[in-house]
Amino acid sequence: MDTAAVFAALNIIGLFVFAVSGALTALRNDMDIFGVAMIAFVTGVGGGTIRDIMLGSFPVWWIAAPSAVFICLSGAAAATLAQPLIVSRLKALIWADAVGLAVFSVLGAQAALAADAPAIIAVFMGAVTATFGGVVRDVLLNEPPLILKQDIYATAALLGAGVYVGLLTLGLGSSPSAIAAALTTFAIRAAAIIFDIPSPKFARARKNELE
């Protein structure tokens, strides 16, 4: 299996679906064409940009790969044209976001490993790459970020990145590890969406325990 081709395909898929989720969010907020394109682009490249800044990798990845701009714009155009066929833009963007989350959790971890980051940092960077584009999108549109809601979201990205790094450590090849990890992330996120599974949280202390 051609590793470079697998990661190139994952990158295109991740950029496109994240751009779609960004564009759909912008369309839900009645933004104009420029706003839709800008939010789509920020959603697509935001997580990887923050990852590269944290790792000290300059210039950030999409500067050297300008095709990312066109992929994001294609996602924005696809979302805009598909509007009449979409029953619920909210559900569509949630599922598009789930696919992007699955793909970028792996790509982020791989990029960190390529920058000689330790395994634990690679797992963290996988989650950063997968979630922070959506955070920037939601903050710009004044919406509560998905990462701060009770859904299993960042947890899925962390687990997926952990699976990828773990499988590599066990000696599995990069391509099968990437595919298995992306499917794991998507399965966890999909289960959370379908069955409305909340992320674990600490029980709130009773008033008399605080006094």
C-alpha positions in Angstrom: 0.0 0.0 0.0 1.5 3.4 -1.1 1.9 5.3 2.2 2.3 8.7 0.5 -0.9 8.1 -1.6 -2.9 7.1 1.5 -1.9 10.2 3.5 -2.4 12.5 0.5 -5.9 11.0 0.1 -6.7 11.4 3.8 -5.5 15.0 3.6 -7.8 15.8 0.7 -10.8 14.1 2.4 -10.1 15.9 5.7 -9.7 19.3 4.1 -12.8 18.9 1.9 -15.2 17.7 4.7 -14.0 20.2 7.2 -14.4 23.0 4.6 -17.9 21.6 4.0 -18.7 21.8 7.8 -17.3 25.3 8.0 -19.3 26.4 5.0 -22.5 24.9 6.3 -22.0 26.7 9.6 -21.5 29.9 7.8 -24.6 29.4 5.7 -26.6 28.7 8.8 -25.5 32.2 9.9 -26.6 33.8 6.6 -23.0 34.9 5.6 -22.2 36.1 2.2 -20.1 34.3 -0.4 -16.8 35.7 0.9 -17.7 34.8 4.5 -18.7 31.3 3.5 -15.4 30.8 1.7 -13.3 32.3 4.5 -14.9 30.2 7.2 -14.6 27.0 5.1 -10.8 27.8 4.6 -10.2 28.6 8.3 -12.0 25.4 9.4 -10.0 23.3 6.9 -6.5 24.6 7.7 -6.9 26.0 11.3 -6.1 22.9 13.3 -3.0 22.1 11.3 -1.8 25.7 11.4 -2.1 25.8 15.2 -0.3 22.4 15.4 2.6 23.7 13.3 2.9 26.9 15.3 3.1 24.8 18.5 5.7 22.5 17.0 7.7 25.4 15.6 7.3 24.1 12.1 7.5 27.1 9.7 6.2 28.0 7.3 3.0 26.3 8.3 2.0 23.3 6.1 -0.5 24.9 3.7 1.9 27.7 2.7 4.0 25.0 1.0 0.8 23.2 -0.3 -1.4 26.0 -1.9 -3.7 23.3 -3.3 -5.2 23.3 0.2 -6.8 26.6 -0.6 -8.5 25.2 -3.7 -9.7 22.1 -1.9 -11.3 24.2 0.8 -12.9 26.5 -1.8 -14.3 23.4 -3.5 -15.8 22.2 -0.2 -17.4 25.6 0.3 -18.8 25.5 -3.3 -20.1 22.0 -2.8 -21.8 22.9 0.5 -23.4 26.0 -1.1 -24.7 24.2 -4.2 -26.0 21.2 -2.1 -28.0 23.4 0.2 -31.3 22.7 -1.5 -30.8 18.9 -1.2 -29.8 19.0 2.5 -32.7 18.4 4.9 -30.8 19.6 7.9 -27.7 21.7 7.6 -26.9 21.1 11.3 -26.9 17.3 10.9 -24.9 17.5 7.7 -22.2 19.7 9.3 -22.0 17.4 12.4 -21.4 14.4 10.2 -18.9 16.2 7.9 -17.2 17.4 11.1 -17.0 13.8 12.3 -15.3 12.6 9.1 -12.8 15.5 9.4 -12.2 14.7 13.0 -11.3 11.1 12.2 -8.9 12.0 9.4 -7.1 14.9 11.0 -6.5 13.1 14.3 -4.3 10.7 12.3 -2.7 13.4 10.1 -1.9 15.6 13.1 -0.2 12.7 15.0 1.8 11.8 11.9 2.9 15.4 11.4 4.1 15.6 15.0 6.0 12.3 14.7 7.6 13.6 11.5 8.7 16.6 13.5 10.4 14.2 16.0 7.9 14.9 18.7 7.5 12.3 21.5 4.7 9.8 21.2 2.5 11.5 23.9 2.9 14.9 22.2 2.0 13.3 18.8 -1.3 12.1 20.4 -2.0 15.5 21.7 -1.2 17.2 18.4 -3.5 14.7 16.7 -6.3 16.1 18.9 -5.3 19.7 18.3 -5.2 19.2 14.5 -8.6 17.5 14.6 -10.4 19.9 16.8 -9.0 23.4 16.7 -10.1 24.3 13.1 -13.7 23.7 14.4 -12.9 25.8 17.5 -11.8 28.7 15.4 -14.8 28.3 13.1 -17.3 28.4 16.0 -15.6 31.2 17.8 -15.6 33.4 14.7 -19.3 32.7 14.3 -20.1 33.2 18.0 -21.3 29.6 18.5 -20.4 27.3 21.4 -17.5 25.2 20.2 -18.2 21.5 19.9 -15.1 20.7 21.9 -16.6 22.4 25.0 -20.0 20.6 24.8 -20.7 17.4 26.6 -20.5 15.3 23.4 -17.6 12.8 23.0 -15.5 14.9 20.6 -12.0 15.7 21.6 -11.9 12.4 23.4 -12.6 10.6 20.1 -9.7 12.5 18.5 -7.3 11.6 21.4 -8.2 8.0 21.2 -7.9 7.8 17.5 -4.4 9.5 17.6 -3.5 7.1 20.4 -4.5 4.1 18.3 -2.4 5.4 15.4 0.7 5.9 17.6 0.1 2.7 19.4 -0.2 0.6 16.2 3.0 2.1 14.9 4.8 1.3 18.1 3.6 -2.3 17.7 5.2 -2.4 14.3 2.2 -2.1 12.0 2.8 -0.1 8.8 1.8 3.6 8.5 -1.0 3.0 6.0 -3.0 0.3 7.8 -2.4 2.1 11.1 -3.7 5.3 9.7 -6.8 3.7 8.2 -7.5 1.7 11.4 -7.1 4.8 13.6 -9.3 7.0 11.4 -12.0 4.3 11.4 -11.7 4.1 15.2 -12.1 7.8 15.7 -15.1 8.0 13.3 -16.8 5.0 15.0 -16.4 6.6 18.5 -17.7 9.9 17.3 -20.6 8.3 15.3 -21.7 6.3 18.3 -21.7 9.5 20.4 -23.9 11.3 17.8 -26.3 8.4 17.2 -26.7 7.3 20.8 -26.2 10.8 22.3 -23.4 9.6 24.6 -22.1 12.4 26.8 -18.4 12.8 27.7 -17.6 11.8 31.2 -17.6 14.6 33.8 -17.1 15.1 37.5 -20.3 15.1 39.5 -21.1 18.6 40.8 -20.5 18.9 44.6 -23.6 19.5 46.7 -24.0 22.9 48.3 -23.5 21.6 51.8 -20.2 20.0 50.8 -18.9 23.4 49.7 -19.8 25.1 52.9 
